Amino acid sequence: MIRLSLLFLVIAFLAVYAWKDWYRSLCGLILLVAVGEHPDMPKSLLGVPGLNPWNLLFLVVLLAWLFQRRREGLRWDLSAGLNLLLLFYLGVMIASFARMMADRDALPYDAGYLVRERMINVVKWTIPGLMLYDGARSRQRFVLGLASLLGIYLLLGVQVIKWMPLSEIASGDLAGRSLKILLNEIGYHRVNLSAMLAGASWAIFSARELAPGRLRRALVVLLGATVLFAQALTGGRMGYAAWAAVGLSLCLLRWRGYLLLAPVAVALVVLLVPSVTERALEGIGVDSGSTYDADGDGVDEYAVTAGRTLIWPYVVAKIDEAPVFGHGGLAMQRTGLSTFLYRELGEAFGHPHNAYLEMLLDNGWVGLLLVLPFYLVVLARSVTLFLDSRSPVFVAAGGAAAALLLALLFASLGSQTFYPREGAVGMWCAIGLALRVWQERRGAQAEALAEARVERERRAAAALREGVRGLWLPTAPRAVPLPGSASLDPWLWARAR
């Protein structure tokens, strides 16, 4: 009761404060995602489904943003190409929903639930990221937005560590305990938590570029290590694999020297929680006579993939029935595939446990080829920022977005979904900030070039007045460096209002 009272006080404060500064209230709203699925969080108010505290605050912040945009002089300046990709993405989501609603007889959900979960929420979870893009027009706002989105993962990590004490899981059933405890106490499934945290520790590590001084940088690294430790406690193996893939990718791109330290981090986790090794290697080293060890190589494919490879051939066969446009939303349930798998194989799969197969099943190749380019384009821009050393802002924004995007793309091979949901809010916020920094980077380069040109012209005129023969002047005066290699910090957000 005390926790709920404090929660409502915080929400009330943020709702009122939104009319003074919508951006700060938005950052508070983003942080609350960490407790949004907590079992104690009310799911409705006054008996109205969907009218929960988070949604109520979201509505207030959204209205405050819409009213204050004109006063702040904000202009939507996202490039035409990305606007088009976003519209394609939205179009696929709408088409998937419409086709589902036109043929929902086999679904055990009422129309109101489907509208809330498969349409309103799909769009809603992306909006905080778009609002961050629109509002992060100063370095202070950027840092506040980055702190709020990374705070989601830190708060989730702290909750995981709290509810998964070492005394219980140091050598016990990590998978079984995490499945029950985390869902009951935090509200997120361990598979989703592991995938969410897979890119979070790397994103926090990227943000250390913004921390002044060695002590503060060390603190940021410690926070990233905390999130990594929490991820180990989730027992989500696809998240483990995604963490390794993200880390390898970022290290090869920029931090090659840290490749030697990655095994140290893994070794520390294994030493502290031995059951992580048991969980990560589950199904490997079984007796060659295992039912699912067809090759006799000591690998139980069913245990390694948790039955995914058993059902994927049936999913692919169903995709082949409508490869171009798919079957519409929740196709696995609507087409009877889930029922068939349960009756014939005893497997209870409500979705394919592969985001790519799910998109193909629901929306066909057309849907996948309209959705995937958005992620690839944003990833390319994020990596470009990550590799640009002219400002720590570039490295932090690009690294955070790249880490979270790569985590989704890698984890989607064995779980996750491309339908935006609550667990993806942090990633969408990172996307919004990275795209904002991309825009500011373009402006900063133009400002620096223009200022350097003016400075050269001024010096040339001064030389003429002094009667100097010949204009042997440096092309890039030290006082005004060109943006090719020098810092762009002086020009970032130089046009902020």
WOBEL-V890410 format. One record per pair of residues at least 6 apart in sequence whose C-alpha atoms are under 8 Angstrom apart, sorted by the first residue. I is the first residue (numbers start at 0). GAP is how many residues later the second one is. D is the distance in whole Angstrom. If there is no record, write none. Layout:
BEGIN
((I | GAP | D) (I | GAP | D))
END
This chain:
BEGIN
((3 | 36 | 8) (3 | 37 | 8) (7 | 45 | 7) (10 | 42 | 7) (10 | 43 | 8) (10 | 46 | 6) (11 | 45 | 8) (13 | 11 | 5) (13 | 14 | 7) (13 | 15 | 8) (13 | 43 | 8) (14 | 10 | 7) (14 | 42 | 6) (14 | 45 | 6) (14 | 46 | 7) (16 | 8 | 7) (17 | 6 | 7) (17 | 7 | 5) (17 | 8 | 8) (17 | 42 | 7) (17 | 43 | 6) (17 | 46 | 6) (18 | 42 | 8) (18 | 45 | 6) (21 | 39 | 6) (21 | 42 | 6) (21 | 43 | 6) (21 | 46 | 8) (22 | 42 | 8) (22 | 109 | 8) (22 | 112 | 7) (22 | 118 | 8) (23 | 120 | 8) (24 | 36 | 7) (25 | 32 | 8) (25 | 35 | 6) (25 | 102 | 7) (26 | 117 | 7) (26 | 118 | 6) (26 | 121 | 5) (26 | 122 | 8) (27 | 120 | 7) (28 | 25 | 7) (28 | 28 | 7) (28 | 29 | 7) (29 | 98 | 7) (29 | 118 | 6) (29 | 119 | 6) (29 | 122 | 7) (29 | 395 | 8) (29 | 396 | 8) (30 | 117 | 6) (30 | 118 | 7) (30 | 120 | 6) (30 | 121 | 5) (31 | 22 | 7) (31 | 120 | 8) (32 | 119 | 7) (32 | 389 | 7) (32 | 392 | 8) (33 | 118 | 5) (33 | 119 | 7) (33 | 121 | 6) (33 | 122 | 6) (34 | 6 | 7) (34 | 121 | 8) (34 | 151 | 7) (35 | 18 | 7) (36 | 149 | 7) (36 | 150 | 5) (36 | 151 | 7) (37 | 147 | 7) (37 | 148 | 5) (37 | 149 | 5) (37 | 150 | 8) (38 | 145 | 7) (38 | 146 | 7) (38 | 147 | 7) (38 | 148 | 6) (40 | 12 | 8) (41 | 10 | 6) (41 | 11 | 7) (42 | 6 | 7) (42 | 7 | 7) (42 | 8 | 7) (42 | 9 | 5) (43 | 6 | 6) (43 | 7 | 5) (43 | 8 | 5) (43 | 9 | 8) (44 | 6 | 5) (44 | 7 | 6) (44 | 8 | 8) (49 | 66 | 7) (64 | 66 | 8) (68 | 6 | 8) (71 | 425 | 8) (72 | 424 | 8) (73 | 60 | 7) (73 | 61 | 8) (74 | 59 | 8) (75 | 58 | 7) (77 | 357 | 8) (77 | 361 | 8) (81 | 292 | 7) (84 | 285 | 7) (84 | 286 | 8) (84 | 288 | 7) (84 | 289 | 6) (85 | 288 | 7) (87 | 282 | 6) (87 | 283 | 7) (88 | 281 | 6) (88 | 282 | 5) (88 | 285 | 8) (89 | 33 | 8) (91 | 271 | 7) (91 | 275 | 6) (91 | 278 | 7) (91 | 279 | 7) (92 | 26 | 8) (92 | 29 | 8) (92 | 326 | 7) (93 | 25 | 7) (94 | 233 | 8) (95 | 232 | 5) (95 | 233 | 5) (95 | 266 | 7) (95 | 267 | 6) (96 | 21 | 7) (96 | 22 | 7) (96 | 231 | 7) (96 | 232 | 6) (97 | 230 | 8) (98 | 228 | 8) (98 | 229 | 5) (98 | 230 | 7) (99 | 228 | 5) (99 | 229 | 5) (99 | 230 | 7) (99 | 231 | 8) (100 | 10 | 8) (102 | 231 | 8) (103 | 230 | 7) (104 | 229 | 8) (105 | 227 | 7) (105 | 228 | 5) (105 | 229 | 8) (105 | 230 | 8) (106 | 226 | 7) (106 | 227 | 6) (120 | 299 | 8) (120 | 300 | 7) (121 | 297 | 6) (121 | 298 | 5) (121 | 299 | 6) (122 | 297 | 7) (124 | 295 | 6) (124 | 296 | 6) (124 | 297 | 6) (124 | 299 | 7) (124 | 300 | 6) (124 | 303 | 8) (125 | 294 | 7) (125 | 299 | 7) (125 | 302 | 6) (125 | 303 | 8) (127 | 297 | 7) (127 | 300 | 8) (127 | 301 | 6) (128 | 296 | 7) (128 | 297 | 8) (128 | 299 | 5) (128 | 300 | 4) (128 | 301 | 7) (128 | 302 | 7) (128 | 303 | 5) (128 | 304 | 7) (129 | 298 | 8) (129 | 299 | 7) (129 | 302 | 5) (130 | 301 | 8) (131 | 13 | 7) (131 | 297 | 7) (131 | 300 | 6) (131 | 301 | 6) (132 | 299 | 4) (132 | 300 | 5) (132 | 302 | 7) (132 | 303 | 5) (133 | 302 | 7) (134 | 6 | 8) (135 | 6 | 5) (135 | 9 | 7) (135 | 297 | 7) (135 | 300 | 7) (136 | 299 | 8) (136 | 356 | 6) (136 | 359 | 6) (136 | 360 | 8) (137 | 355 | 6) (137 | 358 | 6) (138 | 353 | 8) (138 | 354 | 7) (141 | 291 | 7) (144 | 284 | 8) (144 | 288 | 8) (145 | 251 | 8) (145 | 284 | 7) (145 | 287 | 7) (148 | 277 | 5) (148 | 280 | 6) (148 | 281 | 7) (149 | 50 | 7) (149 | 53 | 8) (149 | 54 | 7) (149 | 276 | 7) (151 | 274 | 7) (152 | 43 | 8) (152 | 44 | 6) (152 | 47 | 6) (152 | 74 | 7) (153 | 69 | 7) (153 | 72 | 8) (153 | 73 | 6) (156 | 40 | 8) (156 | 69 | 7) (156 | 70 | 5) (156 | 72 | 8) (156 | 73 | 5) (156 | 74 | 7) (157 | 68 | 8) (157 | 69 | 8) (157 | 72 | 7) (158 | 27 | 7) (159 | 22 | 7) (159 | 26 | 8) (159 | 70 | 6) (159 | 71 | 8) (159 | 73 | 7) (159 | 74 | 7) (160 | 68 | 8) (160 | 69 | 6) (160 | 72 | 7) (162 | 18 | 7) (162 | 19 | 7) (162 | 22 | 7) (163 | 14 | 7) (163 | 17 | 7) (163 | 18 | 8) (163 | 69 | 7) (165 | 107 | 7) (168 | 8 | 8) (168 | 104 | 7) (168 | 106 | 7) (169 | 102 | 7) (169 | 103 | 5) (169 | 104 | 6) (169 | 105 | 6) (170 | 102 | 7) (170 | 103 | 6) (170 | 104 | 5) (171 | 103 | 6) (172 | 102 | 7) (173 | 59 | 7) (173 | 60 | 8) (173 | 61 | 6) (173 | 101 | 6) (173 | 102 | 7) (173 | 105 | 7) (174 | 59 | 8) (174 | 60 | 5) (174 | 61 | 8) (174 | 104 | 7) (177 | 12 | 6) (177 | 55 | 7) (177 | 56 | 6) (177 | 57 | 6) (178 | 10 | 7) (178 | 11 | 6) (178 | 55 | 8) (181 | 6 | 7) (181 | 7 | 7) (181 | 8 | 6) (181 | 52 | 8) (182 | 6 | 5) (182 | 7 | 7) (189 | 44 | 5) (189 | 45 | 7) (189 | 46 | 6) (190 | 43 | 7) (190 | 44 | 8) (190 | 45 | 5) (190 | 46 | 8) (190 | 47 | 7) (190 | 48 | 7) (190 | 224 | 8) (191 | 44 | 8) (191 | 223 | 8) (191 | 224 | 7) (191 | 231 | 7) (192 | 38 | 7) (192 | 41 | 7) (192 | 43 | 8) (192 | 230 | 8) (193 | 37 | 5) (193 | 38 | 8) (193 | 40 | 6) (193 | 41 | 7) (193 | 42 | 5) (193 | 43 | 8) (193 | 44 | 8) (193 | 45 | 5) (193 | 46 | 7) (194 | 41 | 7) (194 | 43 | 7) (194 | 44 | 4) (194 | 45 | 8) (194 | 47 | 7) (194 | 212 | 7) (194 | 213 | 7) (194 | 216 | 6) (194 | 221 | 8) (195 | 43 | 8) (195 | 208 | 8) (195 | 211 | 8) (195 | 212 | 8) (195 | 227 | 7) (195 | 228 | 8) (196 | 30 | 7) (196 | 31 | 7) (196 | 34 | 6) (196 | 42 | 8) (197 | 30 | 8) (197 | 33 | 7) (197 | 41 | 5) (197 | 42 | 7) (197 | 44 | 6) (197 | 45 | 4) (197 | 48 | 8) (197 | 206 | 8) (197 | 209 | 6) (198 | 43 | 8) (198 | 44 | 6) (198 | 47 | 7) (198 | 204 | 5) (198 | 205 | 5) (198 | 206 | 8) (198 | 207 | 7) (198 | 208 | 5) (199 | 24 | 7) (199 | 27 | 7) (199 | 200 | 8) (199 | 203 | 7) (199 | 204 | 6) (200 | 22 | 8) (200 | 23 | 4) (200 | 24 | 7) (200 | 26 | 6) (200 | 27 | 6) (201 | 22 | 7) (201 | 44 | 8) (201 | 45 | 7) (201 | 197 | 8) (201 | 198 | 7) (201 | 201 | 6) (202 | 193 | 8) (202 | 196 | 6) (202 | 197 | 4) (202 | 198 | 7) (202 | 199 | 8) (202 | 200 | 6) (202 | 201 | 7) (203 | 16 | 7) (203 | 17 | 7) (203 | 19 | 7) (203 | 20 | 5) (203 | 196 | 7) (204 | 15 | 7) (204 | 16 | 6) (204 | 19 | 6) (205 | 189 | 7) (205 | 190 | 5) (205 | 191 | 8) (205 | 193 | 5) (205 | 194 | 6) (206 | 13 | 8) (206 | 188 | 8) (206 | 189 | 5) (206 | 190 | 7) (206 | 192 | 8) (206 | 193 | 7) (207 | 9 | 5) (207 | 12 | 6) (207 | 13 | 7) (207 | 188 | 7) (208 | 8 | 8) (208 | 183 | 5) (208 | 184 | 8) (208 | 186 | 7) (208 | 187 | 6) (209 | 182 | 6) (209 | 183 | 7) (209 | 186 | 7) (210 | 6 | 5) (210 | 9 | 8) (228 | 40 | 6) (230 | 8 | 8) (230 | 9 | 8) (231 | 8 | 7) (231 | 37 | 7) (231 | 44 | 6) (232 | 40 | 8) (232 | 43 | 7) (234 | 41 | 7) (234 | 44 | 6) (234 | 45 | 8) (236 | 42 | 7) (236 | 43 | 6) (237 | 173 | 6) (237 | 176 | 6) (237 | 177 | 7) (238 | 168 | 8) (238 | 172 | 6) (239 | 40 | 8) (240 | 170 | 8) (241 | 164 | 8) (241 | 165 | 6) (241 | 168 | 5) (241 | 169 | 5) (242 | 164 | 7) (244 | 162 | 8) (244 | 165 | 7) (245 | 157 | 6) (245 | 160 | 6) (245 | 161 | 6) (245 | 164 | 8) (247 | 11 | 7) (249 | 149 | 8) (249 | 153 | 8) (250 | 6 | 8) (250 | 7 | 6) (250 | 8 | 6) (252 | 134 | 7) (253 | 132 | 8) (253 | 133 | 7) (268 | 7 | 8) (269 | 6 | 6) (269 | 7 | 6) (280 | 23 | 8) (281 | 21 | 6) (281 | 22 | 6) (282 | 16 | 6) (282 | 17 | 5) (282 | 18 | 7) (282 | 19 | 8) (282 | 20 | 5) (282 | 21 | 5) (283 | 14 | 6) (283 | 15 | 5) (283 | 16 | 6) (283 | 20 | 7) (284 | 13 | 5) (284 | 14 | 6) (284 | 15 | 8) (285 | 12 | 5) (285 | 13 | 6) (285 | 14 | 6) (286 | 11 | 6) (287 | 7 | 8) (287 | 8 | 5) (287 | 9 | 6) (287 | 10 | 5) (287 | 11 | 8) (288 | 7 | 7) (289 | 10 | 7) (290 | 9 | 8) (291 | 7 | 8) (291 | 8 | 5) (291 | 9 | 6) (291 | 10 | 6) (292 | 6 | 6) (292 | 7 | 5) (292 | 8 | 7) (300 | 6 | 8) (300 | 8 | 8) (301 | 6 | 7) (301 | 7 | 7) (301 | 8 | 7) (306 | 40 | 8) (307 | 44 | 8) (307 | 45 | 7) (307 | 106 | 8) (310 | 30 | 7) (310 | 41 | 8) (311 | 40 | 7) (313 | 23 | 8) (314 | 17 | 8) (314 | 22 | 8) (314 | 37 | 7) (314 | 42 | 7) (314 | 46 | 7) (315 | 41 | 7) (315 | 45 | 8) (317 | 19 | 8) (317 | 43 | 7) (318 | 7 | 7) (318 | 41 | 6) (318 | 42 | 5) (318 | 45 | 7) (321 | 39 | 8) (321 | 42 | 7) (322 | 37 | 7) (322 | 38 | 8) (322 | 41 | 5) (322 | 42 | 6) (323 | 39 | 8) (323 | 40 | 5) (323 | 41 | 5) (323 | 42 | 6) (324 | 37 | 8) (324 | 38 | 5) (324 | 39 | 4) (324 | 40 | 7) (324 | 41 | 6) (324 | 42 | 7) (325 | 34 | 6) (325 | 35 | 5) (325 | 36 | 5) (325 | 37 | 4) (325 | 38 | 4) (325 | 39 | 8) (326 | 8 | 8) (326 | 34 | 6) (326 | 35 | 5) (326 | 36 | 6) (326 | 37 | 8) (327 | 33 | 8) (327 | 34 | 4) (327 | 35 | 6) (328 | 33 | 5) (328 | 34 | 8) (329 | 21 | 8) (329 | 32 | 7) (330 | 30 | 6) (330 | 31 | 5) (331 | 6 | 6) (331 | 18 | 7) (331 | 19 | 6) (331 | 20 | 7) (331 | 29 | 8) (332 | 6 | 7) (332 | 17 | 6) (332 | 18 | 8) (337 | 10 | 7) (337 | 11 | 6) (337 | 12 | 6) (337 | 13 | 8) (340 | 6 | 6) (340 | 7 | 7) (340 | 8 | 7) (341 | 6 | 5) (341 | 7 | 8) (350 | 7 | 7) (351 | 6 | 6) (351 | 63 | 8) (352 | 59 | 8) (352 | 60 | 8) (352 | 61 | 5) (352 | 62 | 4) (352 | 63 | 7) (353 | 58 | 5) (353 | 59 | 5) (353 | 60 | 5) (353 | 61 | 5) (353 | 62 | 7) (353 | 63 | 7) (354 | 57 | 5) (354 | 58 | 7) (354 | 59 | 8) (354 | 60 | 6) (354 | 61 | 6) (354 | 62 | 4) (354 | 63 | 6) (355 | 12 | 7) (355 | 56 | 7) (355 | 57 | 7) (355 | 61 | 8) (355 | 62 | 8) (357 | 59 | 7) (358 | 8 | 7) (358 | 9 | 6) (358 | 59 | 7) (359 | 7 | 7) (359 | 8 | 6) (374 | 30 | 7) (377 | 53 | 7) (377 | 57 | 8) (378 | 22 | 7) (378 | 23 | 6) (378 | 26 | 7) (378 | 27 | 8) (380 | 17 | 8) (380 | 53 | 8) (380 | 54 | 8) (380 | 57 | 7) (381 | 15 | 7) (381 | 16 | 4) (381 | 17 | 7) (381 | 19 | 6) (381 | 20 | 5) (381 | 52 | 6) (381 | 53 | 8) (382 | 15 | 6) (382 | 16 | 7) (382 | 19 | 6) (383 | 14 | 7) (384 | 9 | 5) (384 | 10 | 6) (384 | 12 | 7) (384 | 13 | 5) (384 | 14 | 8) (384 | 49 | 8) (384 | 53 | 7) (385 | 8 | 6) (385 | 9 | 4) (385 | 10 | 7) (385 | 11 | 7) (385 | 12 | 4) (385 | 13 | 5) (385 | 16 | 8) (386 | 7 | 8) (386 | 8 | 7) (387 | 6 | 6) (387 | 7 | 7) (388 | 6 | 7) (388 | 98 | 8) (389 | 93 | 8) (389 | 95 | 6) (389 | 96 | 6) (389 | 97 | 4) (389 | 98 | 6) (389 | 99 | 7) (390 | 96 | 6) (390 | 97 | 6) (390 | 98 | 6) (392 | 44 | 8) (393 | 43 | 7) (396 | 33 | 7) (396 | 36 | 7) (396 | 37 | 5) (396 | 40 | 7) (397 | 36 | 6) (399 | 30 | 6) (400 | 26 | 7) (400 | 29 | 5) (400 | 30 | 6) (400 | 33 | 6) (403 | 23 | 6) (403 | 26 | 8) (404 | 22 | 7) (407 | 8 | 7) (439 | 52 | 6) (439 | 53 | 6) (440 | 47 | 8) (440 | 51 | 7) (442 | 48 | 8) (442 | 49 | 8) (443 | 44 | 6) (443 | 47 | 5) (443 | 48 | 5) (443 | 49 | 7) (443 | 50 | 7) (444 | 38 | 6) (444 | 43 | 7) (444 | 46 | 8) (446 | 44 | 6) (447 | 32 | 8) (447 | 33 | 8) (447 | 34 | 6) (447 | 35 | 6) (447 | 40 | 7) (447 | 43 | 7) (448 | 33 | 6) (448 | 34 | 7) (450 | 29 | 7) (451 | 24 | 7) (451 | 25 | 8) (451 | 28 | 5) (451 | 29 | 7) (451 | 30 | 6) (454 | 25 | 7) (455 | 17 | 8) (455 | 19 | 7) (455 | 20 | 8) (455 | 21 | 8) (459 | 11 | 7) (459 | 13 | 8) (462 | 8 | 7) (475 | 6 | 6))
END
